[in-house]
């Protein structure tokens, strides 16, 4: 029995050795790709290479009775039309963040209001570095008003803090108008 098994194994090995190798499977071209066609045989010295588009028909790539594979994701081509986005002037976003932080952190005690006003002054001074024109002037004015509010709340200078708060509220409304997207 073993001699017969050895003979069969030898025949199988010989057939495998003499059989031409199977080429690796060629990838299927995508419908949107250009595949170069083989150059035509010609007697001219400079062969011309042509390209062709693959047809847009679907070929079944699976055996009948098996579920169809999920479709491959499609690639979206970005719209090349120019989009005009609403842009706020420079410094507006930073100033809005500083004013929101003041409202959030001020509290009801004079010391916390003074500390929040001092922080807002510093934040607005940073925001004015990017701002230009009327927006920059308004942010600069607001920063000085918050510094004055801090001074009045801590007692460094005399005066009613409510006067400064009224000026701040007026200037915030003007800044909001200036910062509307264009």
C-alpha positions as CSV (number, residue, x, y, z in Angstrom):
1,X,0.0,0.0,0.0
2,X,2.7,2.5,0.8
3,X,4.4,1.9,-2.5
4,X,1.2,2.8,-4.3
5,X,0.8,5.9,-2.1
6,X,4.3,6.9,-2.9
7,X,3.7,6.5,-6.6
8,X,0.6,8.6,-6.5
9,X,2.4,11.3,-4.5
10,X,5.2,11.3,-7.1
11,X,2.7,11.6,-10.0
12,X,0.9,14.5,-8.2
13,X,4.2,16.2,-7.6
14,X,5.2,15.8,-11.2
15,X,1.9,17.2,-12.5
16,X,2.2,20.2,-10.1
17,X,5.8,20.7,-11.3
18,X,4.9,20.6,-15.0
19,X,1.7,22.5,-14.9
20,X,2.0,26.2,-15.8
21,X,1.7,28.5,-12.7
22,X,-1.6,30.2,-12.3
23,X,-1.3,34.0,-12.7
24,X,-2.3,36.1,-9.7
25,X,-5.8,37.4,-10.0
26,X,-5.9,40.8,-11.7
27,X,-7.7,43.5,-9.7
28,X,-11.0,44.6,-11.3
29,X,-10.7,48.2,-12.5
30,X,-13.0,50.7,-10.9
31,X,-15.7,52.3,-13.2
32,X,-14.1,55.7,-13.0
33,X,-10.5,54.7,-13.7
34,X,-8.7,54.8,-17.0
35,X,-7.0,51.6,-18.0
36,X,-4.2,51.8,-20.6
37,X,-4.8,49.5,-23.5
38,X,-2.0,47.4,-24.9
39,X,0.0,49.2,-27.6
40,X,-0.9,47.9,-31.1
41,X,1.8,46.0,-32.9
42,X,3.0,48.2,-35.7
43,X,6.0,48.5,-37.9
44,X,6.4,52.3,-37.2
45,X,9.4,53.3,-35.0
46,X,7.4,55.1,-32.4
47,X,4.5,53.1,-31.0
48,X,1.4,55.0,-29.9
49,X,-0.2,54.2,-26.6
50,X,-3.9,54.7,-26.2
51,X,-6.2,54.7,-23.3
52,X,-9.8,53.5,-23.0
53,X,-12.5,53.9,-20.4
54,X,-13.9,50.9,-18.8
55,X,-17.6,50.3,-19.5
56,X,-20.0,51.4,-16.8
57,X,-21.8,48.0,-16.6
58,X,-21.8,46.0,-13.4
59,X,-20.4,42.5,-13.7
60,X,-21.4,40.0,-11.1
61,X,-18.3,39.2,-9.0
62,X,-20.0,36.6,-6.8
63,X,-21.5,33.2,-7.4
64,X,-25.2,32.8,-7.6
65,X,-26.9,31.9,-4.4
66,X,-24.4,33.8,-2.2
67,X,-25.3,37.2,-0.7
68,X,-24.0,40.1,-2.7
69,X,-21.2,42.0,-1.1
70,X,-22.0,45.5,0.3
71,X,-21.4,48.3,-2.2
72,X,-18.0,50.0,-2.0
73,X,-18.2,53.5,-0.5
74,X,-18.5,56.3,-3.0
75,X,-16.1,59.2,-3.0
76,X,-17.7,62.6,-2.9
77,X,-16.3,65.3,-5.0
78,X,-16.2,68.6,-3.2
79,X,-18.2,71.4,-4.8
80,X,-15.9,73.7,-6.6
81,X,-18.2,76.7,-6.4
82,X,-17.0,79.4,-4.1
83,X,-18.7,79.5,-0.7
84,X,-19.0,82.8,1.0
85,X,-19.0,82.2,4.7
86,X,-20.2,84.8,7.2
87,X,-17.1,86.2,8.8
88,X,-16.9,88.1,12.0
89,X,-14.3,90.9,12.3
90,X,-11.1,89.9,14.1
91,X,-11.2,90.2,17.9
92,X,-15.0,89.7,18.1
93,X,-14.9,86.0,19.1
94,X,-12.2,86.7,21.8
95,X,-14.1,89.6,23.2
96,X,-17.4,87.6,23.3
97,X,-15.6,84.9,25.2
98,X,-14.2,87.4,27.7
99,X,-17.6,89.0,28.3
100,X,-19.3,85.6,28.7
101,X,-16.6,84.6,31.3
102,X,-17.3,87.8,33.2
103,X,-21.0,87.1,33.4
104,X,-20.3,83.5,34.5
105,X,-17.7,84.4,37.1
106,X,-18.8,87.8,38.5
107,X,-21.2,86.5,41.2
108,X,-22.9,88.8,43.7
109,X,-20.1,89.7,46.0
110,X,-18.0,92.8,45.3
111,X,-14.7,91.0,45.6
112,X,-15.6,88.3,43.1
113,X,-17.1,91.0,40.8
114,X,-13.8,93.0,41.0
115,X,-11.7,89.9,40.3
116,X,-13.9,89.0,37.3
117,X,-13.7,92.6,36.0
118,X,-9.9,92.6,36.3
119,X,-9.7,89.2,34.4
120,X,-12.1,90.6,31.7
121,X,-9.9,93.7,31.4
122,X,-6.8,91.4,30.7
123,X,-8.8,89.2,28.3
124,X,-10.1,92.2,26.4
125,X,-6.5,93.6,26.2
126,X,-5.5,90.3,24.5
127,X,-8.5,90.5,22.2
128,X,-7.7,94.0,21.0
129,X,-4.4,92.8,19.6
130,X,-6.2,91.0,16.7
131,X,-8.9,93.6,16.3
132,X,-8.8,96.5,13.8
133,X,-10.8,99.7,13.2
134,X,-14.0,100.4,15.0
135,X,-14.0,97.0,16.6
136,X,-10.6,97.4,18.0
137,X,-11.4,100.8,19.4
138,X,-14.6,99.5,21.0
139,X,-12.8,96.5,22.6
140,X,-10.1,98.8,23.9
141,X,-12.7,101.1,25.4
142,X,-14.5,98.1,27.0
143,X,-11.2,96.9,28.5
144,X,-10.6,100.3,30.1
145,X,-14.1,100.3,31.5
146,X,-13.7,96.9,33.0
147,X,-10.4,98.1,34.6
148,X,-12.3,101.1,36.0
149,X,-15.0,98.8,37.3
150,X,-12.4,96.7,39.0
151,X,-10.9,99.8,40.6
152,X,-14.3,101.1,41.8
153,X,-15.3,97.7,43.2
154,X,-12.1,97.3,45.2
155,X,-12.2,100.9,46.5
156,X,-9.0,102.0,44.7
157,X,-11.0,104.9,43.2
158,X,-14.2,106.6,44.3
159,X,-17.4,106.6,42.3
160,X,-20.4,104.5,41.7
161,X,-19.7,101.1,40.0
162,X,-23.2,101.2,38.5
163,X,-22.2,104.2,36.3
164,X,-19.4,102.1,34.7
165,X,-21.7,99.1,34.4
166,X,-24.2,101.3,32.4
167,X,-21.4,102.4,30.1
168,X,-20.2,98.8,29.7
169,X,-23.7,97.6,28.8
170,X,-24.0,100.4,26.1
171,X,-20.6,99.6,24.7
172,X,-21.3,95.8,24.6
173,X,-24.5,96.5,22.5
174,X,-22.4,98.6,20.1
175,X,-19.7,95.9,19.9
176,X,-22.3,93.3,19.2
177,X,-23.6,95.4,16.3
178,X,-20.0,95.9,15.0
179,X,-19.3,92.2,15.2
180,X,-22.3,91.0,13.1
181,X,-21.0,88.7,10.4
182,X,-20.5,90.4,7.0
